[in-house]
Amino acid sequence: MSSFAFTDSVRLGQIGVGRWGRNLLRNLAALPAADVAAVCDPSDPALAEAARLVPNARATRNADAVLGDDAIEAVVIATETPLHFEMAEAALLAGKHVFVEKPLAQTVAQAERLVALADERGRTLMVGHLLRYHPAFRHVEELAEAGALGDLRYLYSVRVNLGVVRQKENAFDSLAPHDLAVARALLGEATAVTAQGRAFLQEGVEDVVFATVEYGGGTLAHIHASWLDPHKVRRTTLVGSQKMAVVDDMEPAEKLRVYDKGVDTVAGSADLAGTLAVRTGEIAVPFLPPAEPLRLEMEEFLSAIRQHRPARTDGVDGLEVVRVLDAARVSLREGRRVEITR
């Protein structure tokens, strides 16, 4: 994804300048197509950091001061998850284009409301599914679309670390949206979920979750999410009938490897016909252009606004991820496979 330029910039406000919000703001501040006019956060240290990044922006603790400013066209929302729906709904009702960090909302009904509202108001609604902008995952999507991997069979991801322990969402809600967004792009719409997890640190908040997500055509995705693990692992494997791709984001340089491996059916004489033979070929390490995914993500938001088109990770993409998260919660609670209805 390349950079772009517009004759006029998009005037923005950002609500939430915490640990992750600072990264979003840093990238927006570096983009000529973005004019950050206001930032909002209840924390004085956060506002002080925002003032360093965007010294000309108005700082406020009151979100209404941002939403009520008619000169602000778009709002970036990077609050805690429980506030995503409330802030995004208010911004859309105020006529703003909206970028909201993942997940889009906490319930399917909330996500459906935001998608409908954006459509009704003719506004861009985009969700922060960051891996869809990661050069390695973009390359894998391109390989899959070109048929270079063959028929896609299954995907599995490991997203674990000994890290931030949240109180208002479990490890799957916090970590898995990235992988679910990638799986949707590669495998299509999810049809069912089976999840198991355990809450070791706080009652009712699972620290580790293993989930199997089913997709149309018999493909599967298996996701392991945990913030209670001795290793930091960010690895996704996609298995196709012709080739297999592994993205390891903890690798400093070779983040993507494509394996020319598979199992072929032998044709020929009657005694060998139908025999399965393992095929092992070369391992390719594609060149990936150096680019920060967050910058590409923010460029996409600005581009979608100015080009009056859906963003790559639009509200519908966010809604479909929320459907899987919701079904996984039911599966965790009731200990059963849960079908996803639309």
C-alpha positions in Angstrom: 0.0 0.0 0.0 1.6 3.3 -1.1 1.4 6.7 0.4 -1.0 9.3 -1.1 -1.5 13.0 -1.1 -4.7 15.1 -1.2 -5.0 18.8 -2.0 -6.8 19.3 1.3 -6.2 17.5 4.6 -8.8 15.8 6.8 -9.5 17.7 10.0 -9.5 15.2 12.9 -10.1 14.8 16.6 -8.8 11.9 18.7 -10.6 10.5 21.7 -8.3 8.4 23.9 -4.5 9.0 24.0 -3.5 6.1 26.2 -0.8 3.5 25.6 -2.1 2.5 22.1 -3.7 5.9 21.3 -0.3 7.5 21.5 0.9 5.3 18.6 -2.1 6.3 16.5 -1.6 9.9 17.2 2.2 9.7 16.4 1.4 8.3 13.0 -1.4 10.9 12.3 0.9 13.7 13.3 3.4 12.5 10.6 0.8 12.4 7.8 0.4 15.5 5.6 -3.2 14.5 4.8 -4.1 14.6 8.5 -4.8 17.8 10.5 -5.2 16.8 14.1 -7.3 19.7 15.6 -8.2 18.3 19.0 -7.3 15.5 21.4 -9.3 14.2 24.4 -8.3 12.1 27.4 -9.1 12.2 31.1 -5.4 11.8 32.0 -3.1 14.8 32.4 0.0 12.8 31.5 -1.8 11.5 28.4 -2.7 15.1 27.3 0.9 16.2 28.0 2.2 13.5 25.7 -0.4 14.5 23.1 0.7 18.1 23.3 4.3 17.0 22.5 3.1 15.1 19.5 0.6 17.6 18.1 1.4 21.0 19.8 -1.2 22.9 17.8 -4.1 20.6 18.7 -6.6 21.7 21.4 -6.5 19.5 24.5 -9.6 18.6 26.4 -11.0 16.1 28.9 -14.5 16.5 27.5 -15.4 14.3 24.5 -18.4 16.5 23.7 -16.0 19.3 22.9 -14.5 17.2 20.1 -17.8 15.7 18.9 -19.6 19.1 18.9 -16.9 20.9 16.8 -18.4 21.2 13.3 -15.0 21.9 11.8 -13.8 18.4 12.8 -14.7 15.9 10.0 -13.4 12.7 11.5 -12.8 11.1 14.9 -10.3 8.5 15.9 -11.5 6.5 19.0 -8.8 4.7 21.0 -10.6 4.4 24.4 -11.0 1.3 26.5 -13.2 -1.3 24.8 -16.4 -0.7 26.9 -16.5 2.9 25.5 -16.1 2.0 21.9 -19.8 1.8 21.1 -20.8 4.8 23.0 -18.1 7.0 21.5 -18.5 5.7 18.0 -22.3 6.1 18.0 -22.1 9.6 19.3 -19.5 10.5 16.7 -21.6 9.1 13.8 -24.7 10.9 15.2 -22.6 14.1 15.1 -21.9 13.5 11.4 -18.3 12.5 11.8 -16.3 9.8 9.9 -15.1 7.3 12.5 -12.1 5.1 13.1 -12.5 2.9 16.2 -9.9 0.6 17.6 -10.7 -3.1 17.7 -13.1 -4.6 18.6 -15.8 -2.4 17.0 -18.2 -3.0 19.9 -18.9 -5.6 22.7 -22.2 -7.0 21.3 -23.5 -7.9 17.9 -26.5 -5.5 18.4 -24.1 -2.6 19.1 -22.0 -3.4 16.0 -25.0 -3.7 13.8 -26.2 -0.4 15.1 -22.9 1.3 14.2 -22.8 -0.2 10.7 -26.4 0.8 10.0 -25.8 4.3 11.3 -22.7 4.8 9.2 -24.6 3.7 6.1 -27.6 5.9 6.9 -25.4 9.0 7.5 -23.1 8.3 4.6 -20.0 8.2 6.8 -16.9 6.1 6.7 -16.7 3.6 9.6 -13.4 1.8 9.9 -12.1 -0.6 12.5 -8.5 -1.0 13.7 -7.8 -4.5 12.5 -4.1 -3.8 12.3 -2.8 -7.0 10.8 -4.8 -6.4 7.6 -2.2 -3.6 7.0 0.9 -5.5 8.0 3.1 -6.0 4.8 3.5 -9.7 5.6 -0.2 -10.4 5.9 -0.9 -8.3 2.8 1.5 -10.5 0.9 -0.1 -13.7 2.2 -3.5 -12.3 1.1 -2.1 -11.6 -2.4 -0.7 -15.1 -2.6 -4.0 -16.6 -1.6 -6.0 -14.4 -4.1 -3.6 -15.4 -6.9 -4.1 -19.1 -6.1 -0.4 -19.5 -5.3 -1.1 -21.5 -2.1 -3.7 -23.7 -3.8 -6.9 -24.5 -2.0 -6.8 -23.1 1.5 -7.3 -25.7 4.2 -6.8 -24.3 7.6 -5.1 -21.5 9.6 -3.8 -21.5 13.1 -2.4 -18.7 15.2 -0.7 -18.2 18.5 -0.9 -14.8 20.2 0.4 -15.2 23.7 2.6 -13.3 26.2 3.0 -12.4 29.8 1.5 -9.0 29.4 -1.3 -6.6 30.1 -4.0 -8.3 32.2 -7.4 -6.7 31.5 -10.4 -6.7 33.8 -13.2 -5.8 31.4 -12.5 -8.3 28.6 -11.0 -11.8 28.4 -7.8 -12.7 26.6 -9.8 -13.8 23.5 -11.7 -10.5 23.3 -8.5 -8.6 23.7 -6.1 -10.5 21.5 -8.0 -12.6 19.0 -9.7 -9.8 16.9 -6.5 -9.4 14.9 -6.4 -13.1 14.0 -10.1 -13.3 13.3 -9.9 -10.4 10.9 -7.1 -12.1 9.0 -9.0 -15.4 9.0 -12.1 -13.7 7.6 -10.1 -12.1 4.8 -8.6 -15.5 3.9 -11.3 -18.0 4.7 -14.5 -16.1 4.4 -17.4 -15.9 6.9 -17.3 -17.9 10.1 -20.1 -20.4 10.6 -19.4 -21.8 14.1 -17.1 -21.6 17.1 -16.0 -24.0 19.8 -14.0 -22.4 22.6 -12.4 -23.5 25.9 -10.7 -21.3 28.4 -9.8 -20.8 32.0 -9.8 -17.8 34.4 -6.8 -18.2 36.7 -6.2 -14.6 37.9 -9.7 -13.1 38.0 -13.0 -14.9 38.3 -15.0 -14.7 35.1 -12.2 -13.3 33.0 -10.4 -16.0 31.0 -6.7 -15.6 30.8 -6.2 -18.3 28.2 -8.5 -19.4 25.4 -8.3 -22.1 22.8 -10.9 -21.6 20.0 -11.7 -23.5 16.8 -13.6 -21.4 14.3 -15.3 -23.1 11.4 -15.7 -21.5 7.9 -17.7 -22.4 4.8 -16.3 -25.1 2.7 -14.9 -27.0 5.6 -11.9 -24.8 6.4 -10.9 -24.2 10.0 -9.0 -21.6 12.1 -7.6 -22.5 15.5 -6.6 -19.6 17.8 -4.6 -19.7 21.0 -4.8 -16.4 22.9 -3.3 -15.8 26.4 -1.7 -13.1 28.5 -0.5 -15.7 31.0 2.4 -17.3 29.1 6.2 -17.3 29.5 6.8 -16.5 25.8 5.7 -13.6 23.6 4.6 -15.3 20.4 2.9 -13.7 17.4 2.7 -16.4 14.8 0.2 -17.4 12.1 0.4 -20.4 9.8 -1.8 -20.8 6.7 -1.9 -24.3 5.1 -2.8 -24.6 1.4 -2.9 -27.6 -0.9 0.2 -26.3 -2.8 2.1 -24.2 -0.4 2.1 -23.1 3.3 2.8 -19.6 4.7 4.1 -18.7 8.1 4.1 -15.1 9.5 6.2 -14.7 12.6 6.0 -11.1 13.7 8.6 -11.6 16.4 11.3 -12.3 13.8 13.4 -9.2 13.3 13.8 -9.6 9.6 12.3 -12.7 7.9 8.7 -12.2 9.1 7.2 -14.2 6.3 8.3 -17.6 5.0 6.5 -19.5 2.2 7.0 -23.3 2.2 6.7 -25.2 -1.1 5.4 -28.3 0.8 2.4 -30.5 0.5 0.9 -33.9 0.0 0.2 -35.0 -3.6 -1.8 -37.9 -5.0 0.4 -40.1 -7.2 -0.9 -40.8 -10.7 0.5 -43.6 -12.8 0.4 -47.4 -12.6 -2.5 -49.2 -11.0 -0.4 -50.2 -8.0 0.6 -46.6 -7.2 -2.5 -44.7 -8.3 -4.1 -42.9 -5.4 -1.0 -43.2 -3.2 -0.2 -40.1 -1.2 3.3 -38.7 -1.4 4.8 -35.9 0.6 6.4 -33.1 -1.4 9.1 -30.9 0.0 10.4 -28.0 -2.0 12.1 -24.7 -1.5 11.5 -22.1 1.3 11.0 -18.6 0.0 11.5 -15.4 2.0 9.7 -12.7 0.1 10.9 -9.1 0.2 8.5 -7.0 2.2 8.6 -3.2 1.8 9.5 -1.5 5.1 6.4 0.2 6.4 4.7 0.7 9.7 1.3 -1.0 9.7 -0.2 1.7 11.8 0.8 4.4 9.3 -0.7 2.3 6.5 -3.8 1.9 8.5 -4.2 5.7 9.1 -3.5 6.4 5.5 -6.3 4.0 4.6 -8.7 5.8 6.9 -7.9 9.2 5.3 -8.0 7.8 1.8 -11.4 6.1 2.3 -12.8 9.4 3.5 -11.6 11.5 0.6 -12.4 8.8 -2.0 -15.9 8.2 -0.6 -15.4 4.4 -0.5 -15.5 1.6 2.2 -12.3 1.2 4.1 -10.4 -2.1 3.8 -11.5 -2.9 7.3 -14.9 -1.3 7.3 -17.8 -1.6 9.7 -19.0 -4.9 8.2 -15.5 -6.4 8.8 -15.7 -5.2 12.4 -19.3 -6.6 12.8 -18.2 -10.0 11.5 -15.4 -10.2 14.0 -17.8 -9.2 16.8 -20.1 -12.1 15.8 -17.3 -14.6 16.3 -16.3 -13.0 19.7 -19.9 -13.1 20.8 -20.3 -16.8 19.8 -17.0 -17.6 21.6 -18.3 -16.1 24.8 -21.4 -18.3 24.7 -19.2 -21.3 23.9 -16.9 -20.5 26.9 -19.9 -20.1 29.2 -21.9 -23.0 28.1 -19.2 -25.5 27.0 -20.6 -26.2 23.6 -20.2 -25.5 19.9 -22.1 -22.4 18.9 -23.3 -21.6 15.4 -23.1 -18.1 14.1 -26.4 -16.7 12.7 -26.9 -13.6 10.5 
